[in-house]
């Protein structure tokens, strides 16, 4: 009895059987050996094993030939328990599949050949046969009895990687270089969370409960943490060591449950506050907050707005979301306290700004200059963070190939599709979220020197070394 299945990933022979066991009806129990023939790399590339003959020797010998039916995706056979070996005969090749086109790529078998394994009664046996190609990893371990993993040289995180247990969603991460701390906005639990670095490790510190917390921002000089709740602007003098918010201003217009929603800190003692409605839907006046006088001044109106600032405070980018046609993104210059309307009209849902605003990423995939001139694209489908020095973009992905961080060169020559070149992909042992594949709960930040990327989800805070 044979049923065929095969796929790329660590070539693992897994078989269940009852070695020499006899069932209730006196029938010899057998296990199953299966082999996958196709699979996707961490980069999303699909590979297929071709012209391969795999010989399985043992109590129940079997020979698998991929060319018996090149269109099938797997091979399998029932076997008796006992000691086995699997040999991949010479002459095999790998194809990279791009739509209807298949291209043979260089690959090397780097595990023992033959590889030896034992089929144990009522258990599965995992025996890895590892292949390596030059273009990326193919991880096809999806519970089949034999799988192939193609190592394309994508590195895993090195020293300094951490997955910190943090089972709640954070809407903002702020890195404090002077105190080696991360501050996070947890609106669900109404907590200002803190993570600190000591003795080479990051760890969670006691959070500060702030009723109706909405957002935070670090002033460009790094001395003050601005804190928003629904009705107030407060600040924390970070050098004091007390980490106690001091109330500075209160919202005056509460029509339709208007509240302080999002915050971006600029230079010249200016901060930009996006307001929203709890009880209505419509445009609301944003607010300029003076961090010195603590005064509030109404300014440009946004619909379900969002905003982000450069670390040096020289530019703040803001826009509306959920209206048709979309409205232009506005650029606020705190030094002159002026607004400029850009030529970019999008339903703005995501903004990442480099330290000096020379690179701006909108919607997690489109890269612009300081004045919002289009420069190029990133692969869609992830959450993008621009480096502080504007040289790189980090895109967190968590789809079928698994969680990973793609690093793009923002100074490199554009490739097909006006894409910035991909420098490398870092596979991550953990997802930031409880469930792989979701991005709504993901927010990111970088360290001051861009040596670490912080990725927060609804389950973990990941610390990923990138240098």
HUDAPE-V732488 format. One line per field, one symbol per residue. burial: I if it has 16 or more other C-alpha atoms within 10 Angstrom, else O. A space follows every 10 residues. Layout:
burial=???
//
This chain:
burial=OOOIIIIIII IIIIIIIIIO IOOOOOOOII IIIIIIIIII IIIOIIIIII OIIIIIIIOO OIOIOIOOOO OOIIIIIIII IIOIIIIIOO OOOIIIIOOO OOOOOOIOOO OOOIIIIIII IIOIIIIIII IIIOIIIIII IOOIIIIIII IIOIOOIOOO IIIIOIOIII IIIIIIOOOO IIIIIIIOII IIIIIOOOOO OIIIOOOOOI OIIIIIIIII OIOIIIIIII IIIIIIIIOO OOOOIOOIII IOOOOOOIII IIIIIIIIII IIIIIIIOOO OOIIIIIIII IOOIOIOOOO IIIIIIIIII IIIIIIIIII IOOOOOIIII IIIIOOOOIO OOOIOIIIII IIIIIIIIII IIIIIIIIOI IIOOIIIIIO OIIIIIIIOI IIIIIIIIIO IIIIIIIIII OOOOOOOOII IIOIIIIIOI IIIOOOIIIO IIIIIIIIOI OIIIIIIIII IIIIIIO
//
